[in-house]
Amino acid sequence: MRNFWLIAKHEYLKIVRQKSFLVGTLWLPVMIIGVMVVAILASLGQRGDLPLGYVDYTGLLNTAITLPLDASGKAPVAIQAFPDEGVARTALEAEKIQAYYVIPADYMQSGSVQLFYLNQRPGGIAQDDFRSFLRANLLAAHPIEIQKRIVEGSSITFRSSDGSQELEGDNMLGFLVPYVAAFFFIFAVMNSGGYMLQAITDEKENRTIEVLATSVRPGELIGGKALGLMSVGLTQLGIWVLTGVLALFVASFFVPEVQGVRIPWTLLVVVALFFLPAYALTAGIMTAVGGMVSDLRQGQQITGILNLFFMLPFFLISLIMTKPNSPLIVALTLFPTTAFVTVTMRWAITTVPLWQLAASWVLLVVSAAASVWLAARIFRIGMLHYGQTLRLKTIVTRLRAEQSQRG
């Protein structure tokens, strides 16, 4: 058992110390931080320092009506009335206002409003403030509760009939997280799977694997490598998730829309339960391929085809979104290589029955254990056929011979 942990530690440190790993791991956090910085800077300039002006030809607007503070506690943009368009344009050219609206006399019939600005159009939040101001004036004759409700709008909650799934209309994170999780898994499969394949084929080519085989059992060797490389993938995902959470936390102080974001914890639990065995299945498959081939290039050709079995749900995304409970999608839920991605993508659309989740997870765990067990034996057979590509018939024959000897 000691050799198992030593191999796992060695594989983990060997990968994380490489420059390619650091670059591949840090590019996403840097991109997330960059996007958040741009979003925060854009949000800070959405209202602007200058007030908005308006010219009202309907006689319905009253600047005495004030809007409440927004979700972040900031006051709305100042709004100033002008008697005619000439005065408003003079104020605009003198940069006393950032823009002005013209509400025509037939506004109640046409609903059209004109916006005039010089070099830069007012930010979206400033325009939203004026729309709220316009609604508040049109609703001035109604009770304050009605005014507030219409100005704030409604929040729709989507809930399954059995109450097992709930998604609020203003919480887009609950809809996006399943697809982000599926994308990260595919990225981890291709990235870490390549690490595993390279680790096996390199040691076969330089003959160091024969030295290792004299001191450790194949099961310990393969299991240690799988655990070490799985830890590499989890380290990457952990850094990415932590960066995303911190970015959302910081952005919530500057971007009001982010404050309503709620993390779908139930989904994250399902993702964690499915990710580990799915990753172990990947490690077993890649190790088996590495034990069968004679060089890295040949292994990459085979794994390129095998990766399609993990990515298959992405090719059927339209079917998943329109018919998430169809027999084909249920079959993909139960099939080990497509289970993780299909379950997470279905989660955003429909309620996945508990029996399907349980059956899918059990099949995935059994398949992952079988793949690691089989990989260790294929690896041992491959050592006896150095420099040769193992054929499926040879593998089956050797496994049967070993089984008969034990029997």
C-alpha positions in Angstrom: 0.0 0.0 0.0 2.9 2.3 0.7 4.1 2.0 -3.0 0.6 2.9 -4.1 0.7 6.3 -2.3 4.3 6.9 -3.3 3.4 6.4 -7.0 0.3 8.7 -6.6 2.4 11.4 -5.0 5.1 11.1 -7.7 2.7 11.4 -10.6 0.9 14.3 -9.0 4.0 16.4 -8.3 5.5 15.5 -11.7 2.5 17.0 -13.5 1.8 20.1 -11.3 5.4 21.2 -11.5 5.3 21.4 -15.3 5.0 24.8 -16.9 2.3 23.5 -19.3 0.2 22.5 -16.3 0.5 26.0 -14.7 -0.4 27.7 -18.0 -3.3 25.4 -18.6 -4.6 25.8 -15.1 -4.2 29.6 -14.7 -5.6 30.7 -18.1 -9.2 30.2 -17.0 -8.9 32.0 -13.7 -7.2 34.9 -15.5 -10.0 35.0 -18.1 -12.7 34.9 -15.4 -11.0 37.7 -13.5 -10.6 39.7 -16.7 -14.3 39.3 -17.6 -15.4 40.3 -14.1 -13.2 43.4 -14.1 -14.7 44.4 -17.4 -18.2 43.8 -16.1 -17.5 45.8 -12.9 -16.0 48.7 -14.8 -18.9 48.6 -17.2 -21.4 48.5 -14.4 -19.7 51.4 -12.6 -20.2 53.5 -15.7 -23.7 52.4 -16.5 -25.3 55.4 -14.8 -22.8 58.1 -15.3 -22.2 61.2 -13.2 -24.5 63.6 -15.1 -28.3 63.6 -14.9 -30.7 62.6 -17.6 -33.0 65.2 -19.1 -36.5 64.9 -20.7 -39.0 67.0 -22.6 -42.6 66.0 -21.9 -45.3 67.0 -24.4 -47.9 64.9 -22.6 -47.9 66.8 -19.3 -47.9 63.5 -17.4 -44.5 63.5 -15.9 -43.6 65.0 -12.5 -40.0 65.2 -11.3 -41.2 65.2 -7.7 -41.6 61.4 -8.0 -38.4 59.8 -6.8 -37.3 56.2 -7.3 -36.1 54.0 -4.5 -32.5 52.8 -4.1 -31.5 49.9 -6.2 -30.5 46.4 -4.8 -26.9 47.6 -4.1 -28.1 50.7 -2.2 -27.2 53.2 -4.9 -29.4 56.1 -5.8 -30.9 56.2 -9.3 -29.7 58.7 -11.9 -30.9 62.3 -11.4 -33.6 63.2 -13.8 -34.2 66.8 -14.9 -37.2 68.3 -16.9 -36.8 70.9 -19.7 -39.5 73.1 -21.2 -38.6 72.4 -24.8 -36.0 70.6 -27.0 -33.9 73.7 -27.7 -33.2 74.2 -24.0 -32.5 70.5 -23.5 -30.1 70.4 -26.5 -28.2 73.5 -25.1 -27.8 71.7 -21.8 -26.6 68.6 -23.6 -24.0 70.5 -25.6 -22.8 72.2 -22.5 -22.4 68.7 -21.0 -24.7 69.5 -18.1 -26.7 66.3 -18.9 -25.6 63.0 -20.5 -28.7 62.7 -22.8 -32.3 63.7 -22.9 -35.6 62.0 -23.9 -38.5 63.5 -25.8 -41.9 62.2 -24.9 -44.3 63.1 -27.8 -47.9 64.2 -27.3 -49.2 61.0 -28.7 -47.1 58.8 -26.3 -50.2 57.2 -24.7 -51.2 55.9 -28.2 -47.9 55.2 -29.9 -45.7 54.3 -26.9 -42.6 55.8 -28.7 -39.9 57.8 -27.0 -36.9 59.4 -28.6 -33.4 59.6 -27.0 -30.9 62.2 -28.0 -27.2 62.1 -27.0 -23.9 63.5 -28.3 -20.9 61.1 -28.4 -21.9 58.3 -26.0 -25.2 56.7 -25.3 -26.2 56.5 -21.7 -25.5 53.2 -19.9 -28.1 50.5 -19.6 -28.7 51.1 -15.9 -29.3 54.8 -16.5 -31.8 54.0 -19.2 -33.5 51.5 -16.9 -33.8 54.2 -14.2 -35.6 56.5 -16.7 -38.0 53.7 -17.7 -38.8 53.1 -14.0 -39.3 56.9 -13.6 -41.7 56.9 -16.6 -43.7 53.9 -15.2 -43.9 55.5 -11.8 -45.3 58.7 -13.2 -47.9 56.8 -15.3 -48.9 54.9 -12.2 -49.0 57.9 -9.9 -52.8 57.6 -9.4 -52.5 54.0 -8.1 -51.5 52.9 -4.6 -47.8 52.8 -3.8 -47.9 49.0 -3.5 -49.2 48.6 -7.0 -46.6 51.1 -8.3 -43.8 49.2 -6.7 -45.0 45.8 -7.9 -45.3 46.9 -11.6 -42.0 48.8 -11.5 -40.1 45.8 -10.0 -41.9 43.3 -12.2 -42.5 39.6 -11.4 -40.1 36.7 -10.6 -41.2 33.4 -12.0 -40.3 30.2 -10.2 -40.2 26.9 -12.2 -41.1 24.0 -10.0 -41.6 20.3 -10.8 -45.0 18.8 -9.7 -43.3 16.5 -7.2 -41.3 19.4 -5.7 -37.9 17.8 -6.3 -36.6 20.5 -8.7 -37.0 24.3 -8.5 -35.5 27.0 -10.7 -36.2 30.7 -10.2 -36.5 32.7 -13.4 -34.0 35.4 -12.3 -31.4 32.8 -11.3 -29.7 31.9 -14.5 -26.8 30.3 -12.7 -29.1 27.3 -11.8 -29.6 26.8 -15.6 -26.0 27.4 -16.7 -24.1 25.4 -14.0 -25.1 22.0 -15.5 -23.7 22.9 -18.9 -20.6 24.5 -17.4 -20.0 21.3 -15.3 -20.4 19.1 -18.4 -17.9 21.3 -20.3 -15.4 21.1 -17.5 -15.7 17.3 -17.3 -15.1 16.9 -21.0 -12.1 19.3 -20.7 -10.8 17.2 -17.8 -11.3 14.0 -19.7 -9.3 15.1 -22.7 -6.6 16.9 -20.6 -6.0 14.4 -17.8 -6.7 11.5 -20.1 -3.8 12.7 -22.2 -1.6 12.9 -19.2 -2.4 9.3 -18.3 -1.8 8.0 -21.8 1.5 9.8 -22.0 2.6 8.6 -18.6 2.1 5.0 -19.6 3.5 5.1 -23.1 6.6 7.2 -22.2 7.6 4.7 -19.5 7.0 1.8 -21.9 9.2 3.5 -24.6 12.1 4.3 -22.3 11.9 0.9 -20.5 11.6 2.4 -17.0 8.3 0.6 -16.6 10.2 -2.7 -16.4 12.2 -1.4 -13.5 9.0 -0.3 -11.7 7.4 -3.7 -12.4 10.0 -5.5 -10.4 9.2 -3.6 -7.2 5.5 -2.9 -7.3 2.5 -4.9 -8.5 0.6 -3.8 -11.6 -2.5 -3.0 -9.6 -0.5 -0.7 -7.3 1.3 0.9 -10.2 -1.9 1.6 -12.3 -4.0 2.6 -9.2 -1.3 5.0 -8.0 -0.9 6.6 -11.4 -4.7 6.9 -11.7 -5.1 8.5 -8.3 -2.2 10.9 -8.9 -3.6 12.1 -12.2 -7.1 12.2 -10.9 -5.8 14.5 -8.1 -4.3 16.7 -10.8 -7.7 17.1 -12.5 -9.4 17.8 -9.2 -6.7 20.4 -8.4 -7.5 22.2 -11.7 -11.2 22.1 -11.2 -10.8 23.2 -7.5 -8.8 26.3 -8.6 -11.4 27.1 -11.3 -14.4 26.7 -9.0 -12.8 28.7 -6.2 -11.9 31.5 -8.7 -15.4 31.6 -10.0 -17.0 31.7 -6.5 -14.6 34.5 -5.4 -15.3 36.4 -8.7 -19.0 36.2 -8.1 -18.6 37.3 -4.5 -16.6 40.4 -5.4 -18.8 41.2 -8.4 -21.9 41.2 -6.1 -20.7 44.4 -4.5 -20.6 46.2 -7.8 -23.1 44.5 -10.2 -26.7 44.3 -8.8 -27.7 41.5 -11.1 -25.1 39.2 -9.5 -26.6 39.7 -6.0 -29.6 37.5 -6.8 -27.5 34.6 -8.0 -28.0 31.5 -5.9 -25.7 28.4 -6.1 -27.6 25.2 -6.9 -26.2 23.1 -4.1 -28.2 20.0 -4.9 -26.8 19.9 -8.4 -23.3 20.3 -7.1 -23.7 17.3 -4.8 -24.9 15.2 -7.9 -21.9 16.5 -9.9 -19.5 15.5 -7.1 -21.0 12.0 -6.8 -20.8 11.4 -10.6 -17.5 13.1 -11.3 -15.2 10.9 -9.3 -16.3 7.5 -10.7 -16.6 9.0 -14.2 -13.0 10.3 -13.9 -11.8 6.9 -12.7 -13.5 5.3 -15.7 -11.6 7.7 -17.9 -8.3 6.9 -16.2 -8.9 3.1 -16.5 -9.7 3.4 -20.2 -6.7 5.6 -21.0 -4.4 3.3 -19.0 -5.7 0.2 -20.9 -5.1 2.0 -24.2 -1.6 2.9 -23.1 -0.9 -0.7 -22.2 -2.1 -1.9 -25.6 -0.3 0.4 -28.0 3.4 0.6 -28.7 3.8 4.4 -28.9 2.0 7.6 -27.9 0.9 8.6 -31.4 -1.0 5.4 -31.9 -2.6 5.8 -28.5 -3.8 9.3 -29.3 -5.5 8.1 -32.5 -7.5 5.5 -30.4 -8.3 7.9 -27.6 -9.5 10.5 -30.1 -12.2 8.0 -31.1 -13.0 7.0 -27.5 -13.5 10.6 -26.5 -16.5 10.8 -28.8 -18.3 8.4 -26.4 -17.9 10.9 -23.6 -18.9 13.9 -25.9 -21.9 12.2 -27.5 -24.5 14.1 -25.4 -23.2 17.4 -26.8 -24.1 16.3 -30.3 -27.7 15.5 -29.0 -28.1 18.7 -27.0 -31.2 19.8 -29.0 -32.9 16.5 -28.3 -31.9 16.8 -24.6 -33.5 20.3 -24.4 -36.7 19.3 -26.3 -37.2 15.7 -25.2 -35.1 15.1 -22.0 -37.0 12.0 -21.0 -37.0 10.2 -24.4 -35.8 6.6 -24.4 -32.5 7.5 -26.2 -31.6 10.2 -23.5 -32.5 7.8 -20.7 -30.2 5.2 -22.3 -27.4 7.8 -22.4 -28.1 8.5 -18.7 -27.5 4.9 -17.9 -24.5 4.3 -20.2 -21.3 4.8 -18.2 -19.3 7.0 -20.6 -22.2 9.4 -21.2 -23.8 9.3 -17.7 -22.1 12.3 -16.2 -22.7 14.7 -19.1 -26.3 13.5 -19.7 -27.3 13.7 -16.1 -26.0 17.2 -15.6 -27.5 18.5 -18.9 -30.9 16.9 -18.1 -30.8 18.4 -14.6 -31.2 21.9 -16.1 -34.3 20.9 -18.1 -36.3 18.3 -16.2 -36.5 16.2 -13.1 -34.3 13.1 -13.4 -36.1 10.2 -11.7 -34.3 8.9 -8.6 -34.2 5.4 -9.9 -32.3 6.6 -13.0 -29.8 8.5 -10.9 -29.2 5.5 -8.7 -29.0 3.0 -11.5 -26.7 5.3 -13.5 -24.4 5.9 -10.6 -24.1 2.2 -9.7 -23.4 1.3 -13.3 -20.8 4.0 -13.5 -19.0 2.9 -10.3 -19.0 -0.7 -11.4 -17.6 0.2 -14.8 -14.9 2.5 -13.3 -13.8 -0.3 -11.0 -13.8 -2.8 -13.8 -11.9 -0.5 -16.1 -9.1 0.0 -13.5 -9.0 -3.8 -12.8 -8.8 -4.6 -16.5 -6.3 -1.8 -17.2 -3.9 -3.3 -14.7 -4.1 -6.7 -16.4 -3.8 -5.3 -19.9 -0.8 -3.4 -18.7 0.9 -6.5 -17.4 0.2 -8.4 -20.6 1.6 -5.5 -22.6 4.9 -5.7 -20.7 5.3 -9.2 -22.0 4.9 -8.0 -25.6 7.3 -5.0 -25.6 7.3 -3.0 -28.8 4.2 -4.7 -30.1 0.6 -3.5 -30.3 -1.7 -5.8 -28.5 -4.7 -7.2 -30.3 -8.0 -7.7 -28.7 -7.8 -11.5 -29.4 -4.4 -11.7 -27.7 -5.8 -9.8 -24.6 -8.8 -12.1 -24.3 -6.7 -15.2 -24.7 -4.2 -14.1 -22.0 -7.0 -13.2 -19.6 -8.7 -16.5 -20.1 -5.4 -18.3 -19.5 -4.8 -16.4 -16.3 -8.3 -17.2 -15.2 -7.9 -20.9 -15.9 -4.6 -21.0 -14.0 -6.3 -19.5 -11.0 -9.2 -21.9 -11.3 
